[in-house]
Amino acid sequence: MKMPRPDPDDSPHTEAARGLFVWLWQHYLKRHWKQLTLALILMTIEGGSLGLFAGMIEPMFDRAFVQGESSILWLVGLGMFGIFAMRGISSLGQRVMMTSVRERTMERLRGDLLRHIMRLDGAWHQSHPPGYLIERVQGDVAAINQIWSSIVTGAGRDAVSVIALFVVAMRVDVWWTLTALVGVPVLILPSLVLQRYVRKRARAAREISGLMSTRLDEVFHGIAPIKLNGLEAYQSRRYDKLARSRVRAQVRSSLGQGTIPAMVDIMAGLGFLGVLYVGGTQIAAGDKTVGEFMAFFTAMGLVFEPLRRLGNMSGLWQNAAAGIERVRSVLNAEPKVVSPARPREPEGSPPEVALTDVHLHYGDLPVLHGVSFTAAAGKTTALVGASGAGKSTVFNLLTRLIDPASGEVRIGGLPVQQMTLERLRAEIAVVSQDALLFDESLRDNVLLGREGVTDKRLKEVLDAAHVSDFLPQLSQGLDTPVGTRGSALSGGQRQRVAIARALLRDAPVLLLDEATSALDTRSEAMVQAALDRLSEGRTTLVIAHRLSTIADADKIVVMEHGRVVAQGTHAELIARGGLYADLHALQMRSHSTGEDT
């Protein structure tokens, strides 16, 4: 029988924490070992200064105050000044170095995450919404870096402080020190339980943060339909519910983190009670001096604050561990669609495109059932059918956003799986009904990072795509920002920018996914003219909602419920009757009555 996968919290806490820190060290911190070493040296100096300070108390009381040696006050004063100056300089140095390491580590981790996420398959992205991924790249990485640097800084400084102060205390009296620490063993078991509790609560808070980011992403991208449908209150309630859940999770996590330092305080109080009784008795009997007691009292008074912070470190580490687990789960996800070890090159330009007995399913849902057709080289092939027929899925197969369960998809006589992803996608240009523009200038949106494009070549593609027609209307011409998702441009203008991109790309295969379906008549005419220019000399596959736009296609492939039910020219399919003829007749009737199908 298959055993259930163990929860990370079921493994020993120290082993899990050690494994996460080793991963962080090996992949991101190891390269900064020189800076970290120097920072730790400065932390040692900063932490040890408290021990020196406590050690100066005994001669100050016994020799200066009790015995009246006023000359030693200057030595003690100068010593105190030197201690605090050394502490201040070392604190500043280690803070600057740790900030540098933290920011560089955060920069590299975020870059690695983004690059890896962009390599993952379309199916993975469908199950991980943008808000979730934004929280991984932004929120979790920030939490990890902030917390680990705080832990390293605090642990390095406070551990040295504790050791130095205990040395001073034990030099004064070992039994006093043991009396002060009588309650420490009681803290061990509750601390282990609390660490596991904090880890769970921290993980829950990070998950809720991801859901909140997803909700915000949906709201801001869908603000127009939210306003039109009066959904402001509904969306606010949904977000508020998540926010309250996150507050509860954070409060519970804070409760777990704060409990350990609180228990340290209680144990410290018991320890001081014991020391006051034992030490006071010995001083009254003349066995100990006031200076010795004040040195011990100062050392123990100072030691419990770094001890509280060290106790709090376990809670902070659980927060960091929760973030590291979530980041690693993304980095450990492997893309299923990858380039072959021995790639081959397609033949012919423009190439022939062919699907042979292609089957595909999403999970348990079948999508394509034995789809077969050929798009002749240099010709236009149209895919038509109702929504859900599988037309866009064919495009996803051609670009290898997904791979079929069986069957072959060929470009230039070569199965697409035998080409590198870069080479395959260099063969294809896509213009869809949703032209994605970035919040950059119009020039940047056309070039998309291409270098070496001459002004003459750029003008040619802008003219051919009819982008030049609306450039005079823009305040800064090609350097005009297009806004978020191209919001500063109209639908027709965005489409023409997408066509200009495709012209500049100059790929031999062109995929048009309902590129004019959302446009008005005038914009459609201009965009269609640009598409006709773009299609010249290319193998073109078109998904069209309006059959009138593909009547001149060299071949029309009719799809229904994931199957090819008919193929032929417009005239052949009309004469043959069937689904295409019915769709055409329906659209003709709707057009004559002014309706839209």
C-alpha positions as CSV (number, residue, x, y, z in Angstrom):
1,M,0.0,0.0,0.0
2,K,1.3,3.5,-0.9
3,M,2.2,5.4,2.2
4,P,0.9,9.0,2.5
5,R,3.4,11.7,1.9
6,P,4.6,13.1,5.2
7,D,3.9,16.6,6.2
8,P,7.1,18.8,6.6
9,D,6.1,19.4,10.2
10,D,6.2,15.7,11.0
11,S,9.9,15.6,10.4
12,P,12.2,16.7,13.3
13,H,12.1,20.4,13.5
14,T,15.9,20.9,13.6
15,E,16.4,18.7,10.6
16,A,13.8,20.5,8.5
17,A,15.2,23.9,9.5
18,R,18.7,22.8,8.8
19,G,17.8,21.6,5.4
20,L,16.1,24.8,4.4
21,F,19.0,26.9,5.6
22,V,21.5,24.6,3.7
23,W,19.4,25.2,0.6
24,L,19.4,29.0,1.1
25,W,23.2,28.9,1.8
26,Q,24.2,26.7,-1.2
27,H,22.1,28.5,-3.8
28,Y,22.2,32.2,-2.7
29,L,24.4,33.0,0.3
30,K,27.5,31.1,-0.4
31,R,28.8,33.5,-3.0
32,H,28.7,36.3,-0.4
33,W,30.7,34.4,2.2
34,K,33.5,37.1,2.5
35,Q,31.0,39.8,3.4
36,L,29.1,37.5,5.7
37,T,32.4,36.5,7.5
38,L,33.4,40.1,8.0
39,A,29.8,41.0,9.2
40,L,30.0,38.1,11.7
41,I,33.3,39.4,13.0
42,L,31.8,42.8,13.5
43,M,28.8,41.2,15.2
44,T,31.2,39.4,17.5
45,I,32.8,42.7,18.5
46,E,29.3,44.2,19.0
47,G,28.1,41.3,21.1
48,G,31.3,41.0,23.2
49,S,31.2,44.7,24.1
50,L,28.3,43.9,26.6
51,G,30.6,41.5,28.4
52,L,33.3,44.1,28.6
53,F,30.8,46.6,29.9
54,A,29.6,44.3,32.7
55,G,33.2,43.5,33.6
56,M,33.9,47.2,34.2
57,I,31.2,47.4,36.8
58,E,33.1,45.5,39.6
59,P,36.2,47.8,39.7
60,M,34.0,50.8,39.4
61,F,32.0,49.9,42.5
62,D,34.7,48.2,44.7
63,R,37.7,50.4,43.9
64,A,36.1,53.8,43.0
65,F,32.9,53.9,45.1
66,V,33.7,51.6,48.1
67,Q,37.5,52.1,48.5
68,G,37.5,55.7,47.3
69,E,40.1,55.4,44.5
70,S,38.9,58.4,42.5
71,S,41.8,58.2,40.0
72,I,40.3,54.9,38.6
73,L,37.1,56.7,37.6
74,W,39.0,58.2,34.5
75,L,40.2,54.8,33.5
76,V,36.7,53.3,33.9
77,G,35.1,56.2,32.1
78,L,37.6,56.0,29.2
79,G,37.1,52.2,29.1
80,M,33.3,52.7,28.9
81,F,33.6,55.3,26.1
82,G,35.9,52.9,24.1
83,I,33.4,50.0,24.6
84,F,30.5,52.1,23.3
85,A,32.4,53.6,20.4
86,M,33.6,50.1,19.4
87,R,30.0,48.8,19.7
88,G,28.6,51.7,17.6
89,I,31.2,51.4,14.7
90,S,30.9,47.6,14.5
91,S,27.1,47.8,14.6
92,L,27.1,50.2,11.7
93,G,29.5,48.2,9.6
94,Q,27.7,44.9,10.0
95,R,24.3,46.6,9.3
96,V,25.6,48.0,6.0
97,M,27.1,44.6,4.9
98,M,24.1,42.6,5.8
99,T,21.8,45.0,4.0
100,S,24.0,44.6,0.9
101,V,24.0,40.8,1.1
102,R,20.2,40.8,1.7
103,E,19.3,43.0,-1.2
104,R,21.7,41.2,-3.6
105,T,20.2,37.8,-2.5
106,M,16.7,39.1,-2.9
107,E,17.5,40.4,-6.4
108,R,18.9,37.1,-7.5
109,L,16.2,35.0,-6.0
110,R,13.4,37.1,-7.6
111,G,15.2,36.9,-10.9
112,D,15.5,33.1,-10.7
113,L,11.9,32.8,-9.7
114,L,10.7,34.9,-12.6
115,R,12.8,33.1,-15.2
116,H,11.7,29.7,-13.9
117,I,8.0,30.7,-13.8
118,M,8.2,31.9,-17.4
119,R,9.6,28.5,-18.5
120,L,6.8,26.5,-17.0
121,D,4.0,25.1,-19.1
122,G,0.7,26.8,-19.9
123,A,-1.1,24.0,-17.9
124,W,0.9,25.0,-14.8
125,H,0.0,28.6,-15.2
126,Q,-3.7,27.8,-15.5
127,S,-3.7,26.3,-12.0
128,H,-1.5,29.1,-10.5
129,P,-3.2,32.5,-10.9
130,P,-1.1,35.7,-11.4
131,G,-1.8,37.0,-7.9
132,Y,-0.4,33.7,-6.4
133,L,2.8,34.1,-8.5
134,I,3.2,37.8,-7.7
135,E,3.0,36.9,-4.0
136,R,5.7,34.2,-4.5
137,V,8.1,36.6,-6.3
138,Q,7.4,39.7,-4.2
139,G,6.0,38.8,-0.8
140,D,7.7,35.5,0.0
141,V,11.1,36.6,-1.2
142,A,10.9,39.8,0.8
143,A,9.9,37.9,3.9
144,I,12.6,35.3,3.5
145,N,15.4,37.9,3.0
146,Q,14.2,40.2,5.8
147,I,13.9,37.4,8.2
148,W,17.1,35.4,7.5
149,S,19.2,38.6,7.7
150,S,17.5,39.5,11.0
151,I,18.2,36.0,12.3
152,V,21.8,36.0,11.2
153,T,22.4,39.5,12.6
154,G,20.5,38.8,15.8
155,A,21.9,35.3,16.3
156,G,25.5,36.3,15.7
157,R,25.4,39.4,17.9
158,D,23.2,38.0,20.7
159,A,24.9,34.6,20.9
160,V,28.3,36.4,21.5
161,S,26.6,38.7,24.0
162,V,25.2,35.8,25.9
163,I,28.5,33.9,26.0
164,A,30.4,37.0,27.1
165,L,27.9,37.9,29.8
166,F,27.8,34.4,31.1
167,V,31.6,34.4,31.3
168,V,31.5,37.5,33.5
169,A,28.7,36.1,35.6
170,M,30.4,32.7,36.1
171,R,33.7,34.4,36.9
172,V,31.9,36.2,39.8
173,D,30.1,33.1,41.1
174,V,29.2,29.8,39.3
175,W,26.4,29.0,41.8
176,W,24.8,32.3,41.4
177,T,24.8,31.8,37.7
178,L,23.2,28.3,38.0
179,T,20.6,29.7,40.4
180,A,19.7,32.4,37.8
181,L,19.2,29.7,35.1
182,V,17.2,27.3,37.2
183,G,14.1,27.7,35.0
184,V,15.8,27.2,31.6
185,P,15.3,23.4,31.3
186,V,11.5,24.0,31.7
187,L,11.5,26.0,28.4
188,I,12.8,23.3,26.1
189,L,9.7,21.2,25.5
190,P,7.3,24.2,25.2
191,S,9.7,25.8,22.7
192,L,9.7,22.8,20.4
193,V,5.9,22.7,20.4
194,L,5.6,26.4,19.8
195,Q,8.0,26.3,16.9
196,R,5.8,23.8,15.1
197,Y,2.7,25.9,15.8
198,V,4.3,29.1,14.5
199,R,5.4,27.3,11.3
200,K,1.8,26.2,10.6
201,R,0.4,29.6,11.3
202,A,3.0,31.3,9.2
203,R,2.4,29.0,6.3
204,A,-1.4,29.7,6.5
205,A,-0.7,33.5,6.6
206,R,1.4,33.3,3.4
207,E,-1.2,31.2,1.6
208,I,-3.9,33.8,2.5
209,S,-1.6,36.6,1.3
210,G,-1.4,34.8,-2.1
211,L,-5.2,34.6,-2.3
212,M,-5.4,38.3,-1.4
213,S,-3.0,39.2,-4.2
214,T,-5.0,37.1,-6.7
215,R,-8.2,38.9,-5.6
216,L,-6.6,42.3,-6.1
217,D,-5.3,41.2,-9.5
218,E,-8.8,40.2,-10.6
219,V,-10.4,43.4,-9.2
220,F,-7.9,45.8,-10.9
221,H,-8.0,44.0,-14.2
222,G,-11.8,43.7,-14.1
223,I,-12.6,47.2,-12.8
224,A,-14.8,48.1,-15.7
225,P,-17.2,45.1,-15.5
226,I,-17.2,45.5,-11.7
227,K,-18.4,49.0,-12.0
228,L,-20.9,48.2,-14.7
229,N,-22.4,45.3,-12.7
230,G,-22.4,47.2,-9.4
231,L,-20.0,44.6,-7.8
232,E,-18.0,47.0,-5.6
233,A,-19.6,45.9,-2.4
234,Y,-19.5,42.2,-3.3
235,Q,-15.8,42.4,-4.2
236,S,-15.1,44.4,-1.0
237,R,-16.7,41.7,1.1
238,R,-14.7,39.0,-0.5
239,Y,-11.5,40.8,0.1
240,D,-12.4,41.8,3.6
241,K,-13.1,38.1,4.4
242,L,-9.6,37.2,3.3
243,A,-8.1,40.1,5.2
244,R,-9.8,39.0,8.4
245,S,-8.5,35.5,7.9
246,R,-5.0,36.8,7.4
247,V,-5.3,38.9,10.6
248,R,-6.3,35.8,12.6
249,A,-3.4,33.8,11.2
250,Q,-0.9,36.6,11.8
251,V,-2.2,37.1,15.4
252,R,-1.9,33.4,16.1
253,S,1.6,33.3,14.6
254,S,2.6,36.4,16.7
255,L,1.1,34.7,19.8
256,G,3.4,31.7,19.2
257,Q,6.4,33.8,18.5
258,G,5.9,36.0,21.6
259,T,5.2,33.1,24.0
260,I,8.8,32.0,24.1
261,P,10.3,35.4,25.1
262,A,7.5,35.8,27.6
263,M,8.5,32.4,29.2
264,V,12.1,33.6,29.3
265,D,11.0,36.7,31.2
266,I,9.1,34.6,33.7
267,M,12.1,32.2,34.2
268,A,14.4,35.3,34.5
269,G,12.2,36.6,37.3
270,L,12.5,33.4,39.2
271,G,16.2,33.3,38.7
272,F,16.7,36.8,40.0
273,L,14.6,36.1,43.0
274,G,16.9,33.2,43.9
275,V,20.1,35.2,43.2
276,L,18.9,38.1,45.4
277,Y,18.3,35.8,48.3
278,V,21.5,33.8,47.9
279,G,23.7,36.8,46.9
280,G,22.2,39.1,49.5
281,T,22.9,36.6,52.3
282,Q,26.6,36.2,51.2
283,I,27.1,40.0,51.0
284,A,25.6,40.5,54.4
285,A,28.0,37.8,55.7
286,G,31.0,39.6,54.1
287,D,31.7,36.6,51.7
288,K,31.0,38.7,48.6
289,T,31.6,42.4,47.8
290,V,29.1,44.9,46.5
291,G,31.1,45.3,43.3
292,E,31.0,41.5,42.6
293,F,27.2,41.5,43.1
294,M,26.7,44.6,40.9
295,A,28.9,43.1,38.1
296,F,26.9,39.8,38.3
297,F,23.6,41.6,38.5
298,T,24.6,43.8,35.5
299,A,25.7,40.8,33.5
300,M,22.6,38.8,34.2
301,G,20.4,41.8,33.7
302,L,21.9,42.3,30.3
303,V,21.9,38.6,29.3
304,F,18.2,38.1,29.4
305,E,17.4,40.6,26.7
306,P,19.6,38.9,24.1
307,L,18.2,35.6,25.4
308,R,14.7,36.8,24.7
309,R,15.7,37.8,21.2
310,L,17.3,34.4,20.7
311,G,14.1,32.8,21.9
312,N,12.2,34.9,19.4
313,M,14.5,33.8,16.6
314,S,12.9,30.3,16.5
315,G,9.6,32.0,15.7
316,L,11.1,34.2,13.0
317,W,12.8,31.2,11.5
318,Q,9.5,29.4,11.2
319,N,8.2,32.4,9.2
320,A,11.2,32.3,6.9
321,A,10.9,28.5,6.6
322,A,7.3,28.8,5.5
323,G,8.3,31.3,2.8
324,I,11.3,29.2,1.7
325,E,9.0,26.1,1.3
326,R,6.7,28.0,-0.9
327,V,9.4,29.4,-3.1
328,R,11.1,26.0,-3.4
329,S,7.8,24.4,-4.4
330,V,7.8,26.8,-7.4
331,L,11.4,26.3,-8.2
332,N,11.0,22.5,-8.0
333,A,8.2,22.5,-10.6
334,E,9.6,21.2,-13.8
335,P,8.3,22.1,-17.3
336,K,6.9,19.2,-19.3
337,V,7.3,20.9,-22.6
338,V,11.0,21.1,-23.2
339,S,13.5,21.3,-26.1
340,P,14.9,18.0,-27.4
341,A,18.5,17.0,-26.7
342,R,19.2,16.6,-30.4
343,P,17.1,19.2,-32.2
344,R,16.5,19.3,-36.0
345,E,15.7,22.1,-38.4
346,P,12.4,22.3,-40.4
347,E,12.5,22.2,-44.2
348,G,10.9,24.7,-46.7
349,S,10.1,28.3,-46.2
350,P,7.2,28.9,-45.9
351,P,6.7,25.4,-44.5
352,E,3.8,23.1,-44.7
353,V,1.8,22.6,-41.4
354,A,0.1,19.3,-40.7
355,L,-1.7,17.6,-37.9
356,T,-2.1,13.8,-38.0
357,D,-4.6,12.0,-35.7
358,V,-4.0,14.4,-32.8
359,H,-5.7,13.6,-29.5
360,L,-5.5,15.9,-26.4
361,H,-7.2,16.1,-23.0
362,Y,-7.0,18.4,-20.1
363,G,-7.0,16.1,-17.1
364,D,-10.1,13.9,-17.6
365,L,-11.7,16.3,-20.1
366,P,-11.1,15.3,-23.7
367,V,-10.5,18.2,-26.0
368,L,-9.3,16.9,-29.4
369,H,-10.3,13.6,-31.0
370,G,-8.1,12.5,-33.9
371,V,-7.7,15.9,-35.6
372,S,-6.0,15.7,-39.0
373,F,-5.6,18.3,-41.6
374,T,-2.8,20.0,-43.7
375,A,-2.2,23.7,-44.2
376,A,-0.4,24.0,-47.5
377,A,2.8,26.0,-47.6
378,G,2.3,29.7,-48.5
379,K,-1.5,29.3,-48.5
380,T,-4.2,30.4,-46.1
381,T,-6.1,27.8,-44.1
382,A,-9.1,28.8,-41.9
383,L,-10.4,27.0,-38.8
384,V,-14.1,27.6,-38.1
385,G,-16.6,26.2,-35.6
386,A,-18.5,27.0,-32.5
387,S,-16.7,28.1,-29.3
388,G,-15.1,25.0,-27.6
389,A,-14.6,23.2,-30.9
390,G,-10.8,23.1,-30.3
391,K,-9.6,25.8,-32.7
392,S,-7.4,27.7,-30.2
393,T,-6.1,24.4,-28.9
394,V,-4.7,23.7,-32.4
395,F,-2.8,27.0,-32.2
396,N,-1.5,26.0,-28.7
397,L,-0.2,22.7,-30.1
398,L,1.5,24.4,-33.0
399,T,3.4,26.7,-30.6
400,R,3.9,23.9,-28.1
401,L,2.2,25.7,-25.2
402,I,0.9,22.2,-24.8
403,D,1.8,18.8,-26.3
404,P,-0.7,16.3,-27.6
405,A,-1.5,13.0,-25.8
406,S,-1.0,11.2,-29.1
407,G,-0.6,12.0,-32.8
408,E,1.8,14.3,-34.6
409,V,2.0,18.0,-35.2
410,R,4.5,18.9,-38.0
411,I,5.9,22.1,-39.4
412,G,8.1,21.8,-42.5
413,G,7.7,18.0,-42.4
414,L,9.3,17.9,-38.9
415,P,7.5,17.0,-35.7
416,V,7.5,20.1,-33.5
417,Q,8.9,18.1,-30.5
418,Q,12.1,17.7,-32.5
419,M,12.7,21.4,-32.7
420,T,14.0,23.6,-29.9
421,L,11.3,25.8,-28.4
422,E,13.2,28.9,-29.5
423,R,13.5,27.7,-33.1
424,L,9.9,26.6,-33.3
425,R,8.5,29.8,-32.0
426,A,10.8,31.8,-34.2
427,E,9.0,30.1,-37.1
428,I,5.6,31.4,-35.9
429,A,4.0,34.9,-35.5
430,V,0.7,35.2,-33.7
431,V,-1.9,37.9,-33.9
432,S,-4.9,37.4,-31.6
433,Q,-8.0,39.3,-30.7
434,D,-6.4,40.3,-27.4
435,A,-3.3,42.2,-28.5
436,L,-1.1,42.3,-25.4
437,L,0.7,45.6,-25.0
438,F,3.1,46.5,-22.2
439,D,3.2,49.7,-20.2
440,E,6.0,51.1,-22.3
441,S,6.3,53.4,-25.3
442,L,4.7,52.5,-28.7
443,R,8.2,52.0,-30.1
444,D,9.2,49.6,-27.4
445,N,6.0,47.6,-27.9
446,V,6.8,47.2,-31.6
447,L,10.4,46.4,-31.2
448,L,10.0,44.1,-28.2
449,G,13.7,44.3,-27.3
450,R,15.0,43.8,-30.9
451,E,18.2,45.7,-31.6
452,G,19.7,46.8,-34.9
453,V,16.3,47.6,-36.5
454,T,16.9,50.5,-38.9
455,D,14.5,53.5,-39.0
456,K,13.8,52.6,-42.6
457,R,12.7,49.0,-41.7
458,L,10.7,50.3,-38.8
459,K,8.8,52.8,-41.0
460,E,8.1,50.0,-43.5
461,V,6.3,47.8,-41.0
462,L,4.5,50.7,-39.4
463,D,3.2,51.8,-42.8
464,A,2.3,48.2,-43.8
465,A,0.4,47.7,-40.5
466,H,-1.3,51.1,-40.8
467,V,0.2,52.2,-37.5
468,S,1.5,55.3,-39.3
469,D,-2.1,56.4,-39.9
470,F,-2.7,57.2,-36.2
471,L,0.9,58.3,-35.2
472,P,0.2,62.0,-35.8
473,Q,-2.7,61.8,-33.3
474,L,-0.3,60.8,-30.5
475,S,1.4,63.5,-28.4
476,Q,4.9,62.0,-28.6
477,G,4.6,59.9,-31.7
478,L,6.4,56.6,-31.4
479,D,7.6,57.5,-27.9
480,T,4.1,57.9,-26.5
481,P,3.4,55.6,-23.5
482,V,0.6,53.2,-24.4
483,G,-0.6,52.7,-20.8
484,T,-1.4,49.5,-18.9
485,R,-2.2,46.8,-21.4
486,G,-2.4,49.4,-24.1
487,S,-5.2,51.3,-22.5
488,A,-4.2,54.6,-24.1
489,L,-4.9,53.1,-27.6
490,S,-8.2,51.9,-29.2
491,G,-8.8,48.3,-30.0
492,G,-8.1,48.8,-33.7
493,Q,-4.8,50.6,-32.9
494,R,-3.7,47.9,-30.5
495,Q,-4.3,45.3,-33.3
496,R,-2.3,47.3,-35.8
497,V,0.6,47.5,-33.3
498,A,0.4,43.6,-32.9
499,I,0.5,43.3,-36.7
500,A,3.5,45.6,-36.9
501,R,5.3,43.3,-34.4
502,A,4.5,40.3,-36.6
503,L,5.8,42.0,-39.7
504,L,9.0,42.9,-37.9
505,R,9.3,39.3,-36.7
506,D,9.0,38.1,-40.3
507,A,8.2,34.5,-39.4
508,P,7.2,32.1,-42.2
509,V,4.1,30.8,-40.3
510,L,1.3,33.2,-39.3
511,L,-1.4,32.4,-36.8
512,L,-4.4,34.8,-36.7
513,D,-6.8,34.1,-33.8
514,E,-9.9,36.1,-34.4
515,A,-7.8,39.2,-34.9
516,T,-10.7,41.4,-36.1
517,S,-13.6,40.0,-34.1
518,A,-13.8,42.8,-31.5
519,L,-13.4,45.7,-33.9
520,D,-15.9,48.1,-35.5
521,T,-16.4,48.0,-39.2
522,R,-14.0,50.8,-40.1
523,S,-11.2,49.5,-37.8
524,E,-11.9,46.0,-39.1
525,A,-11.4,47.1,-42.7
526,M,-8.0,48.8,-41.9
527,V,-6.8,45.8,-39.8
528,Q,-7.9,43.3,-42.4
529,A,-5.9,45.2,-45.0
530,A,-2.9,45.0,-42.8
531,L,-3.5,41.3,-42.2
532,D,-3.7,40.7,-46.0
533,R,-0.3,42.4,-46.4
534,L,1.1,40.3,-43.5
535,S,-0.2,37.0,-44.9
536,E,1.6,37.4,-48.3
537,G,4.2,34.7,-48.8
538,R,3.4,33.0,-45.4
539,T,1.7,29.8,-44.4
540,T,-1.3,31.3,-42.6
541,L,-3.8,29.7,-40.3
542,V,-6.8,31.8,-39.4
543,I,-9.5,31.4,-36.6
544,A,-12.4,33.5,-37.7
545,H,-15.8,34.2,-36.1
546,R,-17.1,36.1,-39.1
547,L,-17.1,33.7,-42.1
548,S,-17.2,36.5,-44.5
549,T,-13.5,37.3,-43.6
550,I,-12.3,33.9,-44.7
551,A,-14.4,33.3,-47.8
552,D,-11.3,33.6,-49.9
553,A,-9.2,31.2,-47.9
554,D,-7.4,28.4,-49.8
555,K,-8.9,25.9,-47.4
556,I,-11.4,25.9,-44.7
557,V,-11.3,23.3,-41.9
558,V,-14.6,22.9,-40.0
559,M,-14.4,21.7,-36.4
560,E,-17.0,20.5,-34.0
561,H,-16.5,19.1,-30.5
562,G,-12.8,18.6,-31.0
563,R,-13.2,16.8,-34.4
564,V,-12.6,17.9,-38.0
565,V,-16.0,17.4,-39.7
566,A,-15.4,19.0,-43.1
567,Q,-12.6,20.5,-45.2
568,G,-12.6,22.4,-48.5
569,T,-13.0,25.8,-50.1
570,H,-15.8,28.2,-49.2
571,A,-17.7,27.3,-52.4
572,E,-17.2,23.5,-51.9
573,L,-18.5,23.6,-48.3
574,I,-21.5,25.7,-49.2
575,A,-22.4,23.3,-52.0
576,R,-21.9,20.3,-49.8
577,G,-24.2,21.6,-47.0
578,G,-23.7,20.7,-43.4
579,L,-22.4,22.6,-40.4
580,Y,-20.4,25.3,-42.4
581,A,-23.4,26.0,-44.7
582,D,-25.7,26.3,-41.7
583,L,-23.3,28.7,-40.0
584,H,-22.9,30.8,-43.1
585,A,-26.7,31.0,-43.7
586,L,-27.2,32.0,-40.0
587,Q,-24.7,34.8,-40.3
588,M,-26.2,36.0,-43.6
589,R,-29.6,36.2,-42.0
590,S,-28.2,38.0,-38.9
591,H,-26.3,40.4,-41.1
592,S,-29.4,41.3,-43.1
593,T,-31.4,42.0,-39.9
594,G,-28.5,43.9,-38.3
595,E,-27.9,41.3,-35.6
596,D,-24.6,39.9,-34.5
597,T,-24.0,36.2,-34.1
